[in-house]
């Protein structure tokens, strides 16, 4: 039986970013942050090894307001925005996933987890 893995990319990037911080974040020689990319790939490779899926899709949030924001003005009002150190890693992980031939889905007005719900 074929296996499909659906990944909430923003969730994993956040988990990796905050999970691999320690006293100093990982960076390249020229100072670009890489801790979230490194952690994301470690999690992804573990999934690929353990589950051996035939198909994998990674969904990401877009900056545009979502349906939830439109329904409730205070949605995520008390949350801090994405740190710049994490935001600059988002295009990098997307380039890596594209190079790995992993499909990326994004839909304006929807968060990644909402997009994934529509896929199942």
N, C-alpha and C positions, 0 to 999 in steps of 0.2 A: 504494500500500500504506500502510495506517495505521501510525503509529509510536507506540510506548509508551516513555516514559522513567520509570525507577524511580530514586528518589533516596534515599540514606541521609542523612536530615536531620541526625542527630547528627554524622556524619562531616563534612559540609559546614559545619555550624555551628562545629565545632572548628577546621577548616581556616581558616575566615574569621576566627574570633576570634583565633587566634594569628598569622595572616598579616597582620592589620591592627591591630597594637599599636603599633609604633614606640616612641617615648618617651612617648606619651600615647594612651590609647584614645579613640575617638570617643564623644561624649556629646551628649545634648540639652541645652537651656538649663537644665533643672532637674536635670541630673546623671545621667540614666538612660543606661546604656551602650548603644551602638548599633553598635559595630564589627562584631560577628558578623552582625547583621541586614543591615547594609550589604553586607558581603562575600558573604553567602549570596545576596542578591538580585542582585548583580553576576554571580555564577556562574549563577544560575537564568536571568537574562535572556539571557546568552550561549548557554546550552543551548537556550532557546526560539528564539532567532534562528538558530542554526546548524542545529539538527535539525528545527525546526518540527513538534513532535509533536502528534498529535491527542489523546493521553492522557498524563497525567503523575500520578504518585503519589509522595508523600513519606512515608517511614516514620521514626518517631522511637522511641527507647528510652523505657521507663518506669522509674521508680525501683525497682520490685520486683525481687527476685533472679530471675535467669534459670535455665534448665535447666543452663547451664554452671556457674553458681555451685553448684548442687545436686550436680552430678557431681564437681566439684573445688573443695574448700574454699579453695584458694589462688588461684582464678581472679581475676585483676586485683588481687591482694592488694598488690602493690608500686606500683600506680598511684595517683596523687593523685586525689581526687574532683574533680568539676566545680567550677571556681571560681564564686563567687557572681556575679561580673560577667558570666559566661556564662549561668549558670542563670536570671538575671533576664531574659535576652533570649529564652529559649525560648518563653514564652507570646506574646511579641510576634510572632515569626516565624510562629507557628501562626495568629495572628489575621490576619496579612497573607496567608498562603496561603489561608485560608478566604475572605477577601475577594476573592481572585483566582480563586475556584472551583477550587482545586487540592485534590484529595483527600489526606487525611492518614490514615495507618494506624498504629495502635499496638496492641500485644498484650502483656498482662501475662505475664511469664515468658520473653519473647523479646526479643532485641536487634533493632534496625532491619534489619540485614543478614540476619538469620534470617527475618524477616517477608517481606522482598523475595524471598528464595529460594523461598518458598511461592507467590509470585505468578507466577513464571515457569514 
